[in-house]
Amino acid sequence: MTTTQTPRHVGTDKPPTLASKLMSNRWAGIGGVLVAVLAPFVNATPYALSVMTSAAIFVMLAAGLNIVVGYCGLLDLGYVAFFAVGAYTSGVLSTRLHLPLVATVPVVIVVTVIAGIVIGAPTLRLRSDYLAIVTLGFGEIIRITANNLDVTGGPSGIYGIPSLAGNPVVFYYVTVAVVCVAVLGAARLGRSRLGRAWRFVREDEDAAEAMGVHTYRVKLAAYIAGAIWGGLAGVLFAGQLSAISPTSFTFLQSALVLMAVVLGGMGSIPGVVVGAIVISLLPEVLRDLADYRFFLFGILLIVVMLLRPQGLWPARSKETVK
């Protein structure tokens, strides 16, 4: 008696091509760092360096907000509050106590953690639109407070903030190095056990709670981590301009950072980097169009979102919770 064995199913998936390997996150990261390092050799004018430095700082802001929105699914419309807290803390310490900008970093981290707890502890018990409205209100409260305090310079702001480096090229490379560490740290967090818990909460908070995830603590951890990233970006911002004022920390800034996260792909570190670069550099590319550049900028963003609703570089399947 003979038995017929059913042949095993052989997968038909094609092996990854060279193009797919080159588009992997690791190669993309190496390529991005090389471009950032070589950029000053292509155009090292003061204006170009200023634009590239601002773009790098914007990338750090987007990476921080991605932890809150992309990883954990918390809609934060007032993220600029932490950006302002970091910038003003560094500015006050460096101008009134004459501390070097680097020496203000530990204090900024502590202050932003406290701010994250103070703002996040009551608001993270809310969900959906209520959370967005409350965070928007906190962002405006921070800006208005800075506008009315003498220690922050009031409407005039703070001037004479020392830079991390006297040479703009050196400051650019310092900024790129800090931003690379911040982006890598955000990516590591996303792949950690805490990062998986964030994604569980983002996909279904009730199910995550039923599985034993302490959702409130997990959300608060995401909010605090995002606050640290935003505060450190504020230190770089203060060091770049040597002057800060409340007009730099409006709702528009929060909206642009959120737009970068959505445009690049929520939860995707390469996507967030690409989205931040597009959002920060595209208006400069369209600068010659004068009054029409913001209109064209908005039209281009709408077209991209219609064609790529998942983002320019969406998160890979293994980075999402199924």
C-alpha positions in Angstrom: 0.0 0.0 0.0 1.4 3.2 -1.0 0.7 6.5 0.5 0.7 9.8 -1.3 2.4 12.5 0.5 1.0 16.0 0.1 3.9 18.2 -1.1 4.7 21.0 1.3 3.7 24.4 0.4 6.6 26.3 -1.1 6.5 30.0 -0.6 6.4 32.1 -3.7 7.8 35.2 -2.1 10.6 36.6 -4.3 13.9 37.2 -2.6 14.6 40.8 -1.8 16.1 42.7 -4.6 19.1 45.0 -4.4 16.8 48.0 -4.7 14.7 46.8 -1.7 17.9 46.3 0.4 19.2 49.8 -0.5 15.8 51.2 0.6 16.0 49.6 4.0 16.1 51.8 7.0 19.7 51.2 7.8 21.0 52.1 4.4 18.6 55.1 4.3 20.0 56.3 7.6 23.6 55.9 6.5 22.8 57.8 3.3 21.0 60.6 5.2 24.0 61.0 7.5 26.4 61.2 4.6 24.2 63.8 2.9 24.1 65.9 6.1 27.9 65.7 6.5 28.7 66.6 2.9 26.0 69.3 2.6 28.2 72.2 3.9 30.8 71.4 1.2 28.2 71.9 -1.5 26.9 75.2 -0.1 28.5 76.7 3.0 27.0 80.2 2.8 25.7 81.6 6.2 22.1 81.5 4.9 22.4 77.9 3.7 23.9 76.8 6.9 21.2 78.5 8.9 18.5 76.8 6.8 20.1 73.3 7.1 20.6 73.8 10.9 16.9 74.8 11.3 15.9 71.7 9.2 18.0 69.4 11.5 16.3 70.9 14.6 12.9 70.4 13.0 13.8 66.8 12.4 14.5 66.4 16.2 11.1 68.0 17.0 9.3 65.6 14.6 11.1 62.6 16.1 9.9 63.6 19.5 6.3 64.2 18.5 6.4 60.9 16.6 6.9 59.2 20.0 3.7 60.8 21.2 1.5 60.6 18.1 3.1 58.0 15.9 4.0 55.4 18.5 1.3 55.9 21.2 -1.5 57.5 19.1 -1.9 60.6 21.3 -3.0 63.6 19.4 -0.9 66.5 20.8 -1.7 69.9 19.3 0.5 71.8 21.8 3.8 70.1 21.4 5.5 73.4 20.9 5.1 74.0 24.7 8.0 71.7 25.4 10.1 73.3 22.7 9.4 76.7 24.4 10.2 75.3 27.9 13.6 74.0 26.7 14.5 77.1 24.9 13.5 79.5 27.7 15.1 77.4 30.4 18.4 77.3 28.5 18.1 81.0 27.6 17.4 82.2 31.2 20.2 80.0 32.7 22.8 81.1 30.1 22.0 84.8 30.2 21.2 85.4 33.9 23.5 82.8 35.5 26.0 82.9 32.7 26.1 79.1 32.3 27.5 77.6 29.1 24.7 76.3 26.9 25.9 72.7 27.3 25.7 73.1 31.1 22.0 73.9 30.8 21.1 70.6 29.1 20.7 68.5 32.4 18.5 71.3 33.9 16.5 71.4 30.7 15.9 67.6 30.8 14.7 67.8 34.4 12.4 70.8 33.7 10.9 69.2 30.6 10.3 66.0 32.5 8.5 68.0 35.2 6.5 69.9 32.5 5.6 66.6 30.9 4.3 65.2 34.2 2.5 68.4 35.1 0.8 68.7 31.7 0.4 65.0 30.9 -0.8 63.6 34.3 -4.2 65.3 34.2 -4.7 65.4 30.4 -3.8 61.8 29.5 -6.9 60.6 31.3 -8.8 62.2 28.4 -9.1 60.6 25.0 -9.6 61.6 21.4 -10.7 65.2 20.6 -10.7 66.2 24.3 -7.0 65.4 24.6 -6.2 67.4 21.5 -8.1 70.4 22.7 -6.5 70.4 26.2 -3.0 70.0 24.8 -3.7 72.9 22.4 -4.7 75.0 25.4 -1.5 74.1 27.3 0.6 75.1 24.3 -1.0 78.5 24.3 -0.7 78.9 28.1 3.1 78.4 27.9 3.4 81.0 25.1 1.2 83.5 26.9 3.1 83.0 30.2 6.4 83.6 28.5 4.9 86.7 27.0 4.0 88.1 30.4 6.9 87.2 32.7 9.8 89.5 33.3 12.3 86.6 33.7 11.5 85.5 30.1 11.9 89.0 28.7 8.2 89.5 28.0 7.2 90.2 24.4 10.8 91.1 23.6 12.2 87.7 24.6 15.7 86.9 25.6 18.8 88.1 23.7 22.5 87.4 23.9 22.2 83.6 24.4 25.7 82.1 23.8 26.0 79.5 21.0 27.4 76.0 21.4 30.1 77.0 18.9 31.2 80.3 17.5 31.6 78.9 14.0 28.3 78.3 12.1 29.8 75.2 10.4 30.8 73.7 13.8 27.4 74.5 15.2 25.8 72.8 12.3 27.8 69.6 12.8 27.1 69.6 16.5 23.4 70.0 15.8 23.5 67.1 13.2 25.3 64.9 15.7 22.8 65.6 18.5 19.9 65.0 16.1 21.4 61.7 14.9 21.6 60.5 18.5 18.0 61.7 19.1 16.6 60.0 16.0 18.5 56.7 16.8 17.3 56.9 20.4 13.7 57.3 19.2 14.1 54.3 16.9 15.5 52.2 19.7 12.6 53.2 21.9 10.2 52.2 19.2 11.7 48.7 19.0 11.8 48.2 22.8 9.2 46.6 25.0 7.9 50.0 25.9 7.6 50.8 22.2 5.5 47.7 21.7 3.3 48.7 24.6 2.8 52.1 23.0 1.7 50.5 19.8 -0.8 48.3 21.6 -2.3 51.3 23.2 -2.4 53.1 19.9 -4.2 50.2 18.2 -6.7 49.4 21.0 -6.4 50.9 24.4 -9.1 48.8 26.0 -7.6 45.6 24.6 -4.2 46.7 25.8 -5.6 47.3 29.3 -7.2 43.8 29.2 -3.8 42.3 28.3 -2.3 43.8 31.4 -0.7 47.0 30.0 -1.0 49.9 32.4 -2.1 52.3 29.7 -2.0 55.4 31.8 1.6 54.9 32.7 2.6 53.9 29.2 1.0 57.0 27.8 2.6 59.2 30.4 6.0 57.7 29.5 5.5 58.6 25.9 4.5 62.1 26.8 7.6 62.5 29.0 9.9 61.1 26.3 8.4 63.5 23.7 8.9 66.4 26.2 12.6 65.6 26.5 13.1 65.6 22.8 11.2 68.8 22.4 13.2 70.5 25.2 16.6 69.5 23.8 15.5 70.8 20.4 14.7 74.1 22.2 18.3 74.3 23.5 19.6 73.9 20.0 17.2 76.5 18.7 18.2 79.0 21.4 21.9 78.4 20.6 21.3 78.8 16.9 19.5 82.2 17.0 21.0 83.5 20.2 17.6 85.1 20.8 14.1 83.8 21.4 10.7 85.4 21.8 7.1 84.1 22.2 6.4 84.6 18.5 8.6 81.5 17.8 6.4 79.2 19.7 2.9 79.5 18.2 0.3 77.0 17.3 1.5 77.1 13.7 4.8 75.6 14.8 3.0 72.7 16.5 0.8 72.2 13.4 3.9 72.1 11.1 5.6 69.5 13.3 2.4 67.4 13.4 2.2 67.8 9.6 5.7 66.4 9.2 4.8 63.3 11.2 1.7 62.7 9.2 3.3 63.4 5.9 6.3 61.2 6.5 4.3 58.3 8.0 3.2 58.0 11.6 5.4 55.6 13.5 8.1 55.5 10.9 11.4 57.1 11.8 12.7 57.4 8.2 9.3 58.8 7.2 9.3 61.3 10.0 12.9 62.5 9.0 11.8 62.8 5.3 8.6 64.6 6.3 10.4 67.0 8.5 13.0 67.8 5.8 10.2 68.4 3.2 8.2 70.6 5.5 11.2 72.7 6.6 12.9 73.0 3.2 10.1 73.2 0.7 9.1 76.8 1.6 12.7 77.8 1.1 12.7 76.1 -2.3 9.6 78.1 -3.3 10.9 81.3 -1.8 11.4 82.9 -5.3 7.6 82.7 -5.8 7.1 85.3 -3.1 3.5 85.6 -2.0 2.4 82.4 -3.8 4.9 80.0 -2.1 2.7 79.2 0.9 -0.3 78.6 -1.3 1.7 76.2 -3.6 3.2 74.6 -0.5 -0.2 73.8 0.8 -1.4 72.5 -2.6 1.6 70.2 -2.9 1.0 68.8 0.6 -2.6 68.1 -0.2 -1.7 66.3 -3.4 0.9 64.2 -1.6 -1.5 63.2 1.1 -4.1 62.3 -1.5 -1.7 60.1 -3.4 0.1 58.7 -0.3 -2.4 58.8 2.6 -0.2 56.4 4.5 2.8 58.8 4.3 5.8 59.2 2.1 7.7 56.4 4.0 5.1 54.4 6.0 6.1 52.2 8.9 7.0 48.6 7.9 4.6 45.8 8.7 6.7 44.5 11.5 6.7 47.9 13.2 2.9 47.8 13.5 0.7 45.8 15.7 -1.6 43.4 13.9 
